[in-house]
Amino acid sequence: MWDRWSVEFYDFLKPPPSLGEGMLGGFGDLHDRAARNGAQHGTPVLVTVSGFADPGVNLFFRVSPMKGRGARTWKRYAYTLVVWLNFLQVFGKGWREATARDVEAFKDWRLTDVRNDDRIKAASFDTDRAALNTFYTWAWGKYGVQNPVSGVALASNSGGHSGQGVGPGGERRDGLRPAGSRGRQVKWMLRAPFEQWRDIGLRGYGFDGLRRAGWSGPNEDRDAVFADGLYGTGLRLQEWGSVLDVEMPRSAGGRLPRAWLAAACVKGAKEGRWYRIPRAVLREIEGYTDPLEGSRTQAIRRAQRRGTYEEIPYKRVVRGYNARSRLLYLESGGSLSVDVLGPDERRLLFRRTVSGLEPLALWLSPNGMPKKFEGWEDTFTAANERIQRVWAQAGGEGLVPLWCRPHMCRHSFALKWYSLLSTVWQPQLDGFTEQELLDIREMFGGVWYALSLMLGHADPSTTRDTYLEPFTALQVDYLMELLDSEETQAVEALIRTVAEQGGRTLTNVARPGAHVQTGGRA
């Protein structure tokens, strides 16, 4: 049996293991030693079953270009390298001896080999490709190891000549990139199907709109408001899943009160930003956090009775918060900005009350502990599976055409506001010549610039090319014709226009044998 690779991650928020008084005792505090060697919280360490660790591989995550990446990128790249190293070991090779042919074989095995029960989609292999290319680009500069990924990328797509392939439109093609990964699999949901998905998957309803008998959903207020928040704010899962209760607006003034998103929770950002929360979502949060009946309070009380919070190591007890300066004041003395606290650190923030310690994290698991944002993926998966069961029980055949992933809520947020911002933008430009309109849009970016600010994109082209590419061909005048009437019908008319061609917009679903009118709020 070959020595299989696996990966662990440094967790500086837990006490280091004790090494005793023997030979290993001379290593001292493992956390201090790891930090001196460049490790951070979440840094991967790749090891084999026998305990062997390759310094060349593990150094990759401690230096540029990976040192400044986020923990999620570390994790995804580390898992790719583990699979790659295990793949090479089957053929008796190490990573330094890998060739372009090995990379091509790896691609075939990951995507198409019928002997592989863990095949992945083309879009997922795009991340594998990026991880290997980044690793070997660094290894070439550090150790002089040839990059086998570039050997595939430079292979000709026809004729057997060397040089990078050329696509049908004359663009240069990456030979390793799967054909099925040309664009992201962007899906949108209108408000009506989203509410149907939420009610059936998270709140125990059926396709007939009635609550199912025997439904038990102790966390349905939490799950429903979390999903509504994703849909209404456009935040990423990590961002919305890491907010603190003190960061929520205390008064729901206006239709869209604003809240601050901390820099350490924003993907790839060095600064925080403002975002808006629908007033209806804030009302739902008030219900979820209600001191008498909210499921969050009930989870806290159970944990307090068990003494769970008192046993947590490395916790920080907060005695106050200044919303203006965004500073937390600690019982131990001093203050700490919420902007520097990442998702893991936020799970260790507590306040002292007459009932005992309680978390500042807004989203809690039933055991009272702050919920890891990655765990929400499981919540959405369980909701999709529940909808499939209800569909089958109602006599539906095949896969139900109603499902949702967390990032679809962000896509849908972008689509709605693209439509609404278009209505605002056009009247402000009346009276300008065509050239003046071009100059103004080039200067200010128009709808794309405004929407990129709402989504937290540094470059408006990311918003345009990734989230709403099918809509870029529609003329603003045509949008205005659609958006003259009430918001909901206009937005849905616009989306249906594109959906007829693209097939990427989900609509609400009638129960088998019935017909449902589409509608709902946009």
N, C-alpha and C positions, 0 to 999 in steps of 0.2 A: 504494500500500500504506500503510495507516494505521500510526501509530507505536505498536507493540505494547508493553504494559506487562509487566514481569517484576519479580521480587523477589530481593534478596540479603540476607544476614544478617551483622551485625557478628561477627567472630570475633577476640576479643581474645587468643585462645590461639595465634594464629599471628602471625609478624612482619608489620607493615604493609608494603604495597608501597613501593618506593623511588620518590620523585618526581623524583630527579635535581637538577640545578642550574638548570634553566630556570625558566619562569614559575611552575610549580607548586611549586617548591622552597620558596617563602615560606610554604606552608601548615604546614610543620614536621611533627612526628610525627602521623600521621593518627589513631592510637589516642588520643593525648592530646586532640586537637582534637575527636574524636567524643565522648569522655567529657565534655568541658566542655559539649558541646551536649546532654547528657542521654542519650546512647546507652549501652547496657549490652551485655554479651556476649549475642548472640542477637537483638538488636533488629533488626527488619526495615527495609530501605530499598527503597522502590518507585521504579523508574526505567523510562524508556522505552528502546527500542532506540537512539534517537538520543542518549541520555544525559540527557534532561530528567528532573528530579525535582521533584515538587510539594511544597513545604515544608508546605503545609496538611495533606496526607495523612500525610507522614512524622512530623510533630509529634505526631500521634495516638498513636503507639507510645512516645513519650518522656515523656508527661505522664499525669496521672490522667484516666481510670480505668484505663489500660492499663499504666502504669509498674510497678505491683505484680503484674501477671499473670505467669504462668509462660511459659517459652520455647515450650512446645507451643501455648499459646493464641495467642501472638504469631504463630507460624507459620501456624496454621489461619486466623486472622483475616486475615493478610496475603494468603494465597492467595485468600480470598474477595474481598478488595478488588481484587486483580489481575484476577480474572475479571469482576468488576463494572465496573471501569474499561474493560476491553477490550470488554465488551458495550456500554457507552454510546458508545464511540468509533465503533462500527459505524454508529451513528445520528447521529454528529456532535455528541455531547453530552459535557459535562464533569460531574463529580460534583456540582457546585454547582447545576446546572440540572435535576437528576433530579426526576421527579415520581412520585406514587403509581402512575400508569399504567406508568411505566418499571419500577418494582419488580414489578408484576404480570406484565409481559411477561418480565422476568428469571426469575421463578418458573416461568412456563410453559415457557420455553426450557430451564431447568435440569432440569425434571422430565418434560415431556411432548412437547416439540417433536421430531418424527421426523427433522428435519434436523440435530439435534444428536447426534453419535455418542458424546458424553461425558456423557450424562444420568446423574443421580444419584438415589439413593433419597430418599424423603421424610424419613427421619431425618437424612440428611446435610444436607438443605436447612435443617433446623432450626438448624444451626450457621451457615449463611449468613445466615439471618434474624437470629440473635442478633448476628453480627458487624456487619451493616449497621446494625441498630438502635443498637448501642453507638456506632458511628462517628458516625452522624448526630445522635444525642442529644448527643454531645460537640461536634460541629460547630455545632449550633444555639446552644449556650451560648458557643462561642468566636467564631464568625463570623456568627451569625444566619442560618445556612442552614436552610431548612425541612427537617424530617425526613420523607422520602417513605415511609418504612416505617410510621410512625404513621398516615399517610393511608390505607394499606391496612388496618391493624389496626382502624381505627375505621369502616371501611366496613360497611354493614349486610349481613347474609347473606340478607336477604329483604326485599322490599317497597320497596327503594330509598331508605329513610329513613337519615338520618345517625345516627351513634352506633354503638357497638360491638355486634357480633352477640351473640345469646344462644343457647346450645346447648339440646338437648332437655331437659336436666335443670335448666335455668334458669341455668347457669353462663355467665359472660361469655367469649366466644371471641375469639381472635386471628384476624383475617381472612386473615393471610398464612401462618399455620401450616398445613402440609399435613395433610390428614385422616389420612394414614397414619403420622403421627409422634406420635400421642397418647401412646404409651408406648414406652419403650426396648425394643429387641428382645432381651430377656433369654432366654438359653438355659442349660440345666443339663446336666451329664453325671454319671452315676453312676460309681463307681470302675471297674467292669468295662468299660464302653465307653471310658472315658478310657484305660485301660491298653491296650485293643485299638488305639485310635487311635495311641497312642505307639509301640507295638511295630511296627505296620505302617508308619506314616508316618516314624518316626525311627530304627527299629532293623532294618528290612529283613525283617520277617516277612510272611507271607501270611495270608489269612483262615482257612487251615487250621491256623494256629498254628506253622507250620514256617518256618525261615529260608529265604529265597529264594536260589537258586543265583546266584552272581556278585555278590552284594551287597557293596558297598564303602562303608562308613560310617566314615570316619576321625574324625568328630566326634560319633559317636552317643552316647558317654558324656556329653559336654557337653550335647548337645541333650536327651537323655532326663532328665538330672538337672535341667536348667533347667525343663522342663515339669513334672516331678514337684514341683519347688519351688514353682512358681506354684500348682499344684493344692493343695499341702499347707499353704502359708502364707497364701494369700488376698491376697498383695501384688499391687499393680498392676505392669504391665510395666516402667514407669520405675523403680519401687522395687526390684524383684528384679533388674532388669538393671543396676543401678548399685552393687551391694554390693561391698565390698572383702574380700579374703581375711582380713584382720585382724579383721573384724567378725563372722566366723563363730565360734560357740562351739567352744572347744578340747576340751571333754569332753562327750560325749553323755549326760549324766546325766539320768535321767527319760525319759519317752516323748516329751516335747515341750520340749526345751531352748529357752531364750529368747535372742533377739538384739536388738540395738538398731538401729532404723531412723532414719537421720539426717534432721534436719529439712529440709535442702536437697533431699532426694530425695522428700519426701512431697508429694503433690498438695495445694496450697492450705494447707499447714500452716506454722505458725510454730515449732512444737516437734516434736522427734522423739518416737518411741514405741517400746515393746517389742512384739515379735511372737514367735510360736513357730514353730520348725522341727521337723518330724517327724524322729525319730532316723534313720529309713531314708533320708531325704534327705541327712542329714549323712554317713552312710556312703557314699552315692553320690558326694558331693562329695570325700570322701577318696580314692575311686578316681580321679576326674577329675583331682585335683591330686597324685596319687601321684608322688613324685620320680623313679621309675624307669619306670613304664609309663603314667602318665596322659597324655592327649592335651594337657592344658594345658602340662605340662613339656616335651613334645616341641615344641610351638609356640614356647615361650620359647627353647629351644636353637637352633631354626632362625633366629629373629630375632637372637639374640646372635651367631651366626656371620656374619650379614650386617651386623652393626653397626647394626641398625635403631634401637635405643633411643638410642644415643649421638647420633644425628642429630636427635632430636626437640627442637624449640625450646620454651622455657618449661616444661620438665619440672621437677618437684620431686623431689629424692632424699631419702627418709625413712630415718633411722637408727634409729628405734624407735617403739613405740606403747604407750601406757598405756591398757589396756582399761577401767580404772576411771574415769578422767577423760575418756576418749575423745579424747586428745590425740596428734597425730603430732609427733614431734621431727625437725626437718629438719637435713640436713647443713650447710646454710647458716647455721644458728643459729635459735633461736626454736622455737615450737611452733604447731600449727594444729589446731583442733577439726574432727573429721570432720563435725560437725553443719553447718558452714558451706560444705561442699564439695558443689557440685551435680554432676550426671552428667558434664558435660564436663570439669570440673576433675579429677575422680577418674581420668579416663583419662590424666592426666599425672603420676600418682604412681608412683614407682619406688623400689626398694631396691637396695642394692649387695651383691652376693654374690661368692663366689669365681669364679663363672662369668660374672660381668658383671651389668649392670642387669637387673632383671625387674619387671614391673608388679605393683602391689597390686590392681588390678582383678581380680575373680574370673573373669569371663567373657571369654575371649580368642577372636579370630578365628584361622583357620589360619596367618595370617602372623605371629602373636604379638602383634598390636596389640589393645588393649582393644576389645571389640565394642560398638558403639553400640546402645543399647537398642532404638532404632527398627528395627534390623536383624532383631530377633527376629520381627517381623511377616512378613518374607520367609521365615524358617525355618518358621513355621506354614503359610504359603501353599504352600510347596514340599511339606510333609508332606501337606497336603490333596490336592494334585495327584498325589502319588505313590499315595495311597490310591485315588484315582479310577482311575488306570492299572491298579493291581492288581485292582481290582474288575472293570474291563472285560476284562482278560486272563483272569479266572476265569469269564467268561461272564455277569457281571452286566449288567443293562440300566439305562440312564438314569443319573441322579446317585446316587452311593452315599450312603445316609443315615448317614454317619459322617464328621464333620468337627469342627474345633475352631478357635476364635480364642483369643488369649491371655486376653481378659477373661472368657471362659466359665469359665476355671479359677477366677477370683475369684467368679463367680456360684455355681459348684458348691460352693466352700468355704462360702459363706454358707448355702446350702441344707442342707448336712450339719450344720453347727453349729447352725442353727436347730432342726433335729430333735433333736440331742443336748442342747442347752440346755433344750429344753422338758421333757425327762425329769428334768433336775436341778431345774428351777424348781418343778414341781408339788408334789413331796413336801414341800418346805420351807414350803408354804402350807397344809398340812392343819390343820384346827382353827379356821381363821378364818371369819368370816361373809362373805357375799358382798360387803357394803359394805367390810369390812376388806380383802378382796382387791383391790377397786377402788382403795382408798386407797393400799395398798402398791404396786400396779403403777403408779399415777399418780406416786408419790413416786420410785420407783427405776427405772421403765421396764421392768422385767422382762427378758424374753428380748431384746427389741429394744435395750435399753441395753447389755447385755453383748455382744451381737453387733456393735453399732456400735463398741464399743471394740476388738474383734478386727479389724474392717475399717478402723479409723481414720477413721470418719465422725464429724463434729462433731455431727450431729443424728441421733438414732435414726430419725426419720421418713424420712431418705434410705434407710436400710437397709430399712425396711418397705415404702415406697412404690415404690422403684425395683427392688430386687433380689428381693423375695419377696411382691409384691402378691397373687398368686393364693393364697398360703397363709394370708393374714390372716383369711379367712373360716372356716377350720377351727377347731373347738373344741379346747381343750387336752385335755379328757377323751378326745376321739376320738384325738388324737395319742398319748395315753398307752396306749390300747388297742393301737395299732399298734406302740408302742415297748417293749412288755413283753418281747419276745424278743430274740434276738441282733441286734446293731446293724445289720449289713448288710441282712438281710431286712426289718427294720423300716423303715429309711430308704427302701429301694426300694419297699416297699409304700405308704409315705406319698407318695412322688413319683409313683408310678403312679396314685394316686387323683386327683391334680391333672392329671397328664399326659393322662389320658383326655379331659379337657375342654379343656386349654390347648394341648396339642401342642407344648410348648416344651422337653421333656426328651428328650435323645438317649439311646438305648439301644444296646447292642452289636449287631453285625450278623453274621448268619450268611453264610458264603460261599454263592454261588448253588447252589441244590439241596441245601443242608444245613440243619440246625437246630441252634441254639446255645442252651444253657441260660444264663440270666442269673445273674449272681452276682458275686463279688468283694468286696473290702473296702470299707466305706464311708469 
